[in-house]
Amino acid sequence: MTDFVLDNSVSMRWHLESNKASDQRYSESVLLSMASARAIVPNLWHLEASNVLLGAEKRGETTAGEVECFIVQLESLPIHVDSMTATQSFSRTIALARAYKLSSYDAAYLELAIREGLPIATLDKTLLKAAKKADAGIYLKE
């Protein structure tokens, strides 16, 4: 089984489609790969996903019922939550955020990928650039 770090930017495209066809294709490829791969996420992922979904609901891009159905789908996927994210926050994560000019949230994904030696699945341009500079692999892109 292949493991990878799943950024929220990818998982939200499974419900909130991108206008950019290449982003949508990539996110769908990541989802399909989960038949034989396991995603690992920092322990902030659920809160970040909830925030994105609530924002989309407020903007009328989705409904509460559609969000609930999507959450059931997410919960059925092989997504493992990293238990060490918080303990890295004041050391490695903040250092990565400074070094690569990332938010602490994005740095948490990068820190997890580096610590576990895993590629990262992301559509976030800043995080993608930082991952490349840090020699973290990019999932399904190499």
N, CA and C atoms as an extended XYZ file, in Angstrom:
426
Properties=species:S:1:pos:R:3:atomname:S:1:resname:S:1:resid:I:1 pbc="F F F"
N         0.843       -1.182        0.000 N   MET     1
C         0.000        0.000        0.000 CA  MET     1
C         0.891        1.249        0.000 C   MET     1
N         0.570        2.198       -0.825 N   THR     2
C         1.296        3.454       -0.924 CA  THR     2
C         0.652        4.488       -0.017 C   THR     2
N         1.462        5.211        0.708 N   ASP     3
C         0.974        6.303        1.544 CA  ASP     3
C         1.372        7.630        0.913 C   ASP     3
N         0.595        8.656        1.182 N   PHE     4
C         0.907       10.010        0.729 CA  PHE     4
C         0.214       10.995        1.652 C   PHE     4
N         0.687       12.227        1.652 N   VAL     5
C         0.071       13.288        2.433 CA  VAL     5
C        -0.960       13.972        1.553 C   VAL     5
N        -2.170       14.066        2.053 N   LEU     6
C        -3.292       14.646        1.304 CA  LEU     6
C        -3.573       16.060        1.785 C   LEU     6
N        -3.343       17.029        0.926 N   ASP     7
C        -3.660       18.417        1.245 CA  ASP     7
C        -5.146       18.668        1.000 C   ASP     7
N        -5.692       19.536        1.818 N   ASN     8
C        -7.106       19.884        1.721 CA  ASN     8
C        -7.482       20.447        0.345 C   ASN     8
N        -6.540       21.102       -0.316 N   SER     9
C        -6.817       21.680       -1.636 CA  SER     9
C        -7.233       20.615       -2.647 C   SER     9
N        -6.757       19.416       -2.466 N   VAL    10
C        -7.117       18.310       -3.361 CA  VAL    10
C        -8.454       17.704       -2.949 C   VAL    10
N        -8.594       17.390       -1.668 N   SER    11
C        -9.810       16.697       -1.220 CA  SER    11
C       -11.069       17.539       -1.413 C   SER    11
N       -10.971       18.833       -1.324 N   MET    12
C       -12.167       19.668       -1.506 CA  MET    12
C       -12.622       19.701       -2.965 C   MET    12
N       -11.729       19.405       -3.889 N   ARG    13
C       -12.095       19.354       -5.315 CA  ARG    13
C       -12.968       18.136       -5.626 C   ARG    13
N       -13.024       17.197       -4.707 N   TRP    14
C       -13.892       16.042       -4.922 CA  TRP    14
C       -15.358       16.433       -4.767 C   TRP    14
N       -15.609       17.543       -4.131 N   HIS    15
C       -16.986       18.029       -3.955 CA  HIS    15
C       -17.202       19.381       -4.636 C   HIS    15
N       -16.233       20.254       -4.526 N   LEU    16
C       -16.328       21.594       -5.109 CA  LEU    16
C       -15.415       21.639       -6.320 C   LEU    16
N       -15.995       21.464       -7.481 N   GLU    17
C       -15.189       21.332       -8.691 CA  GLU    17
C       -14.437       22.609       -9.029 C   GLU    17
N       -13.258       22.416       -9.589 N   SER    18
C       -12.409       23.512      -10.026 CA  SER    18
C       -12.772       23.912      -11.453 C   SER    18
N       -12.612       25.183      -11.748 N   ASN    19
C       -12.782       25.649      -13.130 CA  ASN    19
C       -11.574       25.277      -13.971 C   ASN    19
N       -10.493       24.924      -13.316 N   LYS    20
C        -9.265       24.546      -14.004 CA  LYS    20
C        -9.277       23.032      -14.229 C   LYS    20
N        -9.400       22.621      -15.470 N   ALA    21
C        -9.546       21.201      -15.811 CA  ALA    21
C        -8.384       20.350      -15.304 C   ALA    21
N        -7.166       20.864      -15.375 N   SER    22
C        -6.008       20.075      -14.934 CA  SER    22
C        -6.053       19.830      -13.424 C   SER    22
N        -6.528       20.810      -12.659 N   ASP    23
C        -6.675       20.621      -11.214 CA  ASP    23
C        -7.725       19.558      -10.915 C   ASP    23
N        -8.811       19.605      -11.644 N   GLN    24
C        -9.886       18.636      -11.431 CA  GLN    24
C        -9.422       17.231      -11.789 C   GLN    24
N        -8.703       17.099      -12.893 N   ARG    25
C        -8.183       15.779      -13.293 CA  ARG    25
C        -7.216       15.234      -12.241 C   ARG    25
N        -6.346       16.102      -11.750 N   TYR    26
C        -5.378       15.669      -10.735 CA  TYR    26
C        -6.098       15.198       -9.474 C   TYR    26
N        -7.050       15.985       -8.997 N   SER    27
C        -7.755       15.603       -7.760 CA  SER    27
C        -8.507       14.286       -7.950 C   SER    27
N        -9.080       14.075       -9.118 N   GLU    28
C        -9.784       12.821       -9.389 CA  GLU    28
C        -8.808       11.646       -9.466 C   GLU    28
N        -7.612       11.878      -10.018 N   SER    29
C        -6.591       10.826      -10.055 CA  SER    29
C        -6.168       10.430       -8.645 C   SER    29
N        -6.028       11.429       -7.780 N   VAL    30
C        -5.668       11.147       -6.392 CA  VAL    30
C        -6.758       10.310       -5.732 C   VAL    30
N        -8.005       10.700       -5.945 N   LEU    31
C        -9.119        9.952       -5.359 CA  LEU    31
C        -9.131        8.508       -5.865 C   LEU    31
N        -8.961        8.310       -7.150 N   LEU    32
C        -8.950        6.955       -7.710 CA  LEU    32
C        -7.793        6.129       -7.155 C   LEU    32
N        -6.668        6.771       -6.901 N   SER    33
C        -5.498        6.046       -6.388 CA  SER    33
C        -5.743        5.495       -4.987 C   SER    33
N        -6.729        6.041       -4.305 N   MET    34
C        -6.990        5.620       -2.939 CA  MET    34
C        -7.602        4.225       -2.846 C   MET    34
N        -7.846        3.605       -3.987 N   ALA    35
C        -8.254        2.202       -3.978 CA  ALA    35
C        -7.099        1.329       -3.500 C   ALA    35
N        -5.864        1.820       -3.694 N   SER    36
C        -4.693        1.053       -3.260 CA  SER    36
C        -3.687        1.907       -2.485 C   SER    36
N        -4.085        3.106       -2.099 N   ALA    37
C        -3.195        3.998       -1.359 CA  ALA    37
C        -3.909        4.544       -0.135 C   ALA    37
N        -3.114        4.962        0.846 N   ARG    38
C        -3.681        5.527        2.062 CA  ARG    38
C        -3.182        6.956        2.219 C   ARG    38
N        -4.112        7.849        2.466 N   ALA    39
C        -3.762        9.251        2.681 CA  ALA    39
C        -3.480        9.483        4.159 C   ALA    39
N        -2.515       10.333        4.415 N   ILE    40
C        -2.210       10.756        5.774 CA  ILE    40
C        -2.396       12.269        5.813 C   ILE    40
N        -3.064       12.748        6.850 N   VAL    41
C        -3.348       14.177        6.976 CA  VAL    41
C        -2.941       14.673        8.359 C   VAL    41
N        -2.565       15.951        8.452 N   PRO    42
C        -2.324       16.514        9.786 CA  PRO    42
C        -3.641       16.608       10.542 C   PRO    42
N        -3.568       16.668       11.864 N   ASN    43
C        -4.806       16.633       12.643 CA  ASN    43
C        -5.648       17.895       12.527 C   ASN    43
N        -5.233       18.851       11.738 N   LEU    44
C        -6.060       20.038       11.474 CA  LEU    44
C        -6.924       19.873       10.224 C   LEU    44
N        -6.734       18.791        9.495 N   TRP    45
C        -7.397       18.594        8.205 CA  TRP    45
C        -8.922       18.643        8.313 C   TRP    45
N        -9.500       18.001        9.304 N   HIS    46
C       -10.962       17.978        9.443 CA  HIS    46
C       -11.523       19.392        9.659 C   HIS    46
N       -10.831       20.179       10.478 N   LEU    47
C       -11.281       21.553       10.724 CA  LEU    47
C       -11.149       22.406        9.465 C   LEU    47
N       -10.060       22.218        8.759 N   GLU    48
C        -9.848       22.971        7.524 CA  GLU    48
C       -10.907       22.595        6.483 C   GLU    48
N       -11.186       21.306        6.358 N   ALA    49
C       -12.213       20.852        5.409 CA  ALA    49
C       -13.580       21.402        5.798 C   ALA    49
N       -13.905       21.343        7.077 N   SER    50
C       -15.193       21.871        7.543 CA  SER    50
C       -15.330       23.349        7.239 C   SER    50
N       -14.256       24.090        7.423 N   ASN    51
C       -14.280       25.530        7.155 CA  ASN    51
C       -14.532       25.821        5.675 C   ASN    51
N       -13.854       25.086        4.803 N   VAL    52
C       -14.049       25.261        3.359 CA  VAL    52
C       -15.493       24.925        2.972 C   VAL    52
N       -16.000       23.827        3.489 N   LEU    53
C       -17.362       23.399        3.156 CA  LEU    53
C       -18.404       24.390        3.668 C   LEU    53
N       -18.211       24.895        4.884 N   LEU    54
C       -19.141       25.901        5.418 CA  LEU    54
C       -19.108       27.184        4.591 C   LEU    54
N       -17.923       27.589        4.170 N   GLY    55
C       -17.795       28.777        3.329 CA  GLY    55
C       -18.511       28.596        1.998 C   GLY    55
N       -18.360       27.428        1.396 N   ALA    56
C       -19.026       27.137        0.123 CA  ALA    56
C       -20.545       27.114        0.299 C   ALA    56
N       -20.971       26.608        1.448 N   GLU    57
C       -22.407       26.593        1.767 CA  GLU    57
C       -22.944       28.021        1.856 C   GLU    57
N       -22.229       28.887        2.555 N   LYS    58
C       -22.636       30.292        2.718 CA  LYS    58
C       -22.698       31.024        1.380 C   LYS    58
N       -21.791       30.660        0.468 N   ARG    59
C       -21.767       31.295       -0.860 CA  ARG    59
C       -22.785       30.682       -1.814 C   ARG    59
N       -23.487       29.644       -1.382 N   GLY    60
C       -24.493       28.994       -2.216 CA  GLY    60
C       -23.912       28.029       -3.236 C   GLY    60
N       -22.665       27.607       -3.045 N   GLU    61
C       -22.029       26.669       -3.976 CA  GLU    61
C       -22.406       25.222       -3.686 C   GLU    61
N       -22.966       24.982       -2.509 N   THR    62
C       -23.379       23.646       -2.098 CA  THR    62
C       -24.459       23.813       -1.037 C   THR    62
N       -25.084       22.722       -0.690 N   THR    63
C       -26.126       22.772        0.341 CA  THR    63
C       -25.684       21.972        1.558 C   THR    63
N       -26.365       22.178        2.671 N   ALA    64
C       -26.052       21.426        3.886 CA  ALA    64
C       -26.206       19.924        3.647 C   ALA    64
N       -27.232       19.529        2.922 N   GLY    65
C       -27.446       18.116        2.621 CA  GLY    65
C       -26.327       17.532        1.772 C   GLY    65
N       -25.871       18.291        0.777 N   GLU    66
C       -24.762       17.828       -0.066 CA  GLU    66
C       -23.470       17.717        0.745 C   GLU    66
N       -23.267       18.655        1.646 N   VAL    67
C       -22.079       18.616        2.508 CA  VAL    67
C       -22.127       17.387        3.396 C   VAL    67
N       -23.281       17.102        3.978 N   GLU    68
C       -23.396       15.919        4.846 CA  GLU    68
C       -23.105       14.640        4.070 C   GLU    68
N       -23.600       14.532        2.850 N   CYS    69
C       -23.327       13.351        2.015 CA  CYS    69
C       -21.839       13.245        1.702 C   CYS    69
N       -21.222       14.382        1.402 N   PHE    70
C       -19.790       14.393        1.101 CA  PHE    70
C       -18.972       13.975        2.322 C   PHE    70
N       -19.357       14.437        3.488 N   ILE    71
C       -18.646       14.071        4.711 CA  ILE    71
C       -18.718       12.557        4.942 C   ILE    71
N       -19.865       11.962        4.679 N   VAL    72
C       -19.997       10.501        4.798 CA  VAL    72
C       -19.025        9.822        3.829 C   VAL    72
N       -18.913       10.360        2.617 N   GLN    73
C       -17.976        9.798        1.642 CA  GLN    73
C       -16.533        9.935        2.127 C   GLN    73
N       -16.181       11.124        2.651 N   LEU    74
C       -14.825       11.329        3.162 CA  LEU    74
C       -14.507       10.347        4.278 C   LEU    74
N       -15.467       10.136        5.159 N   GLU    75
C       -15.251        9.245        6.300 CA  GLU    75
C       -15.057        7.795        5.883 C   GLU    75
N       -15.470        7.445        4.675 N   SER    76
C       -15.324        6.074        4.197 CA  SER    76
C       -13.975        5.835        3.509 C   SER    76
N       -13.206        6.888        3.293 N   LEU    77
C       -11.939        6.770        2.588 CA  LEU    77
C       -10.798        6.405        3.544 C   LEU    77
N        -9.746        5.788        3.010 N   PRO    78
C        -8.599        5.433        3.850 CA  PRO    78
C        -7.732        6.668        4.145 C   PRO    78
N        -8.210        7.486        5.068 N   ILE    79
C        -7.505        8.701        5.462 CA  ILE    79
C        -7.106        8.549        6.924 C   ILE    79
N        -5.817        8.561        7.155 N   HIS    80
C        -5.249        8.389        8.498 CA  HIS    80
C        -4.836        9.760        9.030 C   HIS    80
N        -5.181       10.040       10.275 N   VAL    81
C        -4.841       11.316       10.892 CA  VAL    81
C        -3.548       11.166       11.684 C   VAL    81
N        -2.581       12.028       11.389 N   ASP    82
C        -1.298       12.026       12.087 CA  ASP    82
C        -1.480       12.564       13.497 C   ASP    82
N        -0.968       11.872       14.458 N   SER    83
C        -1.125       12.284       15.857 CA  SER    83
C        -0.006       13.207       16.336 C   SER    83
N         1.009       13.405       15.517 N   MET    84
C         2.177       14.181       15.938 CA  MET    84
C         2.160       15.636       15.450 C   MET    84
N         1.180       16.025       14.682 N   THR    85
C         1.155       17.369       14.104 CA  THR    85
C         1.319       18.454       15.164 C   THR    85
N         0.548       18.378       16.213 N   ALA    86
C         0.582       19.428       17.236 CA  ALA    86
C         1.933       19.499       17.928 C   ALA    86
N         2.564       18.361       18.145 N   THR    87
C         3.850       18.383       18.848 CA  THR    87
C         4.971       18.969       17.994 C   THR    87
N         4.750       19.064       16.709 N   GLN    88
C         5.743       19.638       15.800 CA  GLN    88
C         5.520       21.131       15.559 C   GLN    88
N         4.379       21.656       15.986 N   SER    89
C         3.956       23.015       15.643 CA  SER    89
C         4.945       24.102       16.032 C   SER    89
N         5.470       24.050       17.248 N   PHE    90
C         6.324       25.129       17.743 CA  PHE    90
C         7.792       24.925       17.386 C   PHE    90
N         8.088       23.860       16.674 N   SER    91
C         9.479       23.622       16.298 CA  SER    91
C         9.602       23.498       14.783 C   SER    91
N         9.448       22.313       14.284 N   ARG    92
C         9.657       22.074       12.847 CA  ARG    92
C         8.658       22.809       11.963 C   ARG    92
N         7.393       22.832       12.336 N   THR    93
C         6.372       23.448       11.485 CA  THR    93
C         6.590       24.949       11.356 C   THR    93
N         6.842       25.611       12.466 N   ILE    94
C         7.048       27.059       12.410 CA  ILE    94
C         8.327       27.393       11.633 C   ILE    94
N         9.343       26.542       11.764 N   ALA    95
C        10.582       26.754       11.010 CA  ALA    95
C        10.338       26.619        9.507 C   ALA    95
N         9.548       25.635        9.116 N   LEU    96
C         9.220       25.464        7.696 CA  LEU    96
C         8.371       26.621        7.184 C   LEU    96
N         7.439       27.080        8.002 N   ALA    97
C         6.604       28.218        7.610 CA  ALA    97
C         7.469       29.443        7.341 C   ALA    97
N         8.439       29.677        8.210 N   ARG    98
C         9.351       30.817        8.020 CA  ARG    98
C        10.214       30.631        6.773 C   ARG    98
N        10.790       29.465        6.653 N   ALA    99
C        11.735       29.206        5.564 CA  ALA    99
C        11.087       29.303        4.185 C   ALA    99
N         9.844       28.853        4.083 N   TYR   100
C         9.193       28.789        2.767 CA  TYR   100
C         8.028       29.769        2.615 C   TYR   100
N         7.878       30.652        3.607 N   LYS   101
C         6.826       31.676        3.575 CA  LYS   101
C         5.435       31.057        3.400 C   LYS   101
N         5.157       30.074        4.267 N   LEU   102
C         3.884       29.364        4.251 CA  LEU   102
C         3.059       29.751        5.472 C   LEU   102
N         1.757       29.540        5.389 N   SER   103
C         0.935       29.622        6.593 CA  SER   103
C         1.307       28.435        7.474 C   SER   103
N         1.012       28.522        8.744 N   SER   104
C         1.312       27.392        9.625 CA  SER   104
C         0.507       26.163        9.211 C   SER   104
N        -0.681       26.387        8.660 N   TYR   105
C        -1.514       25.265        8.209 CA  TYR   105
C        -0.843       24.530        7.053 C   TYR   105
N        -0.388       25.274        6.044 N   ASP   106
C         0.288       24.642        4.912 CA  ASP   106
C         1.604       24.011        5.337 C   ASP   106
N         2.311       24.671        6.244 N   ALA   107
C         3.577       24.115        6.735 CA  ALA   107
C         3.353       22.792        7.458 C   ALA   107
N         2.201       22.611        8.074 N   ALA   108
C         1.903       21.346        8.757 CA  ALA   108
C         1.865       20.184        7.760 C   ALA   108
N         1.327       20.414        6.571 N   TYR   109
C         1.305       19.382        5.537 CA  TYR   109
C         2.729       19.069        5.074 C   TYR   109
N         3.516       20.120        4.858 N   LEU   110
C         4.896       19.928        4.423 CA  LEU   110
C         5.711       19.220        5.503 C   LEU   110
N         5.550       19.611        6.744 N   GLU   111
C         6.267       18.974        7.841 CA  GLU   111
C         5.944       17.482        7.904 C   GLU   111
N         4.688       17.151        7.759 N   LEU   112
C         4.262       15.750        7.783 CA  LEU   112
C         4.894       14.967        6.638 C   LEU   112
N         4.889       15.547        5.446 N   ALA   113
C         5.478       14.871        4.282 CA  ALA   113
C         6.971       14.636        4.491 C   ALA   113
N         7.669       15.644        4.992 N   ILE   114
C         9.110       15.499        5.228 CA  ILE   114
C         9.371       14.477        6.329 C   ILE   114
N         8.667       14.595        7.441 N   ARG   115
C         8.884       13.691        8.585 CA  ARG   115
C         8.636       12.235        8.221 C   ARG   115
N         7.589       12.002        7.448 N   GLU   116
C         7.232       10.621        7.088 CA  GLU   116
C         7.902       10.151        5.798 C   GLU   116
N         8.580       11.060        5.101 N   GLY   117
C         9.223       10.684        3.843 CA  GLY   117
C         8.222       10.321        2.764 C   GLY   117
N         7.109       11.058        2.753 N   LEU   118
C         6.022       10.754        1.819 CA  LEU   118
C         5.823       11.883        0.812 C   LEU   118
N         5.329       11.541       -0.380 N   PRO   119
C         4.980       12.595       -1.330 CA  PRO   119
C         3.700       13.292       -0.879 C   PRO   119
N         3.510       14.494       -1.358 N   ILE   120
C         2.332       15.273       -0.984 CA  ILE   120
C         1.452       15.503       -2.207 C   ILE   120
N         0.153       15.368       -2.017 N   ALA   121
C        -0.831       15.671       -3.056 CA  ALA   121
C        -1.400       17.047       -2.739 C   ALA   121
N        -1.123       18.020       -3.583 N   THR   122
C        -1.595       19.378       -3.344 CA  THR   122
C        -1.856       20.106       -4.657 C   THR   122
N        -2.783       21.040       -4.595 N   LEU   123
C        -3.047       21.960       -5.706 CA  LEU   123
C        -2.646       23.381       -5.324 C   LEU   123
N        -2.214       23.560       -4.094 N   ASP   124
C        -1.812       24.865       -3.584 CA  ASP   124
C        -0.451       25.224       -4.184 C   ASP   124
N        -0.402       26.277       -4.960 N   LYS   125
C         0.825       26.649       -5.688 CA  LYS   125
C         1.981       26.966       -4.750 C   LYS   125
N         1.710       27.668       -3.657 N   THR   126
C         2.771       28.019       -2.707 CA  THR   126
C         3.310       26.782       -2.012 C   THR   126
N         2.420       25.897       -1.606 N   LEU   127
C         2.834       24.657       -0.960 CA  LEU   127
C         3.571       23.756       -1.946 C   LEU   127
N         3.123       23.717       -3.177 N   LEU   128
C         3.784       22.921       -4.213 CA  LEU   128
C         5.217       23.415       -4.422 C   LEU   128
N         5.386       24.710       -4.509 N   LYS   129
C         6.713       25.302       -4.687 CA  LYS   129
C         7.607       24.986       -3.491 C   LYS   129
N         7.071       25.116       -2.278 N   ALA   130
C         7.833       24.821       -1.067 CA  ALA   130
C         8.216       23.341       -1.016 C   ALA   130
N         7.295       22.467       -1.369 N   ALA   131
C         7.575       21.023       -1.351 CA  ALA   131
C         8.715       20.689       -2.312 C   ALA   131
N         8.705       21.304       -3.472 N   LYS   132
C         9.782       21.063       -4.446 CA  LYS   132
C        11.115       21.553       -3.898 C   LYS   132
N        11.133       22.743       -3.298 N   LYS   133
C        12.375       23.287       -2.732 CA  LYS   133
C        12.881       22.427       -1.584 C   LYS   133
N        11.968       21.837       -0.834 N   ALA   134
C        12.342       21.000        0.321 CA  ALA   134
C        12.627       19.546       -0.069 C   ALA   134
N        12.569       19.274       -1.365 N   ASP   135
C        12.794       17.915       -1.882 CA  ASP   135
C        11.788       16.902       -1.378 C   ASP   135
N        10.570       17.359       -1.115 N   ALA   136
C         9.466       16.441       -0.796 CA  ALA   136
C         8.859       16.023       -2.135 C   ALA   136
N         8.505       14.795       -2.272 N   GLY   137
C         7.918       14.333       -3.522 CA  GLY   137
C         6.514       14.884       -3.726 C   GLY   137
N         6.122       14.972       -4.975 N   ILE   138
C         4.776       15.397       -5.330 CA  ILE   138
C         4.021       14.149       -5.808 C   ILE   138
N         2.944       13.827       -5.134 N   TYR   139
C         2.205       12.599       -5.400 CA  TYR   139
C         1.598       12.609       -6.806 C   TYR   139
N         1.828       11.518       -7.531 N   LEU   140
C         1.324       11.291       -8.887 CA  LEU   140
C         1.843       12.305       -9.913 C   LEU   140
N         2.914       12.987       -9.579 N   LYS   141
C         3.462       13.968      -10.530 CA  LYS   141
C         4.907       13.660      -10.882 C   LYS   141
N         5.466       12.619      -10.298 N   GLU   142
C         6.881       12.334      -10.564 CA  GLU   142
C         7.051       10.948      -11.120 C   GLU   142
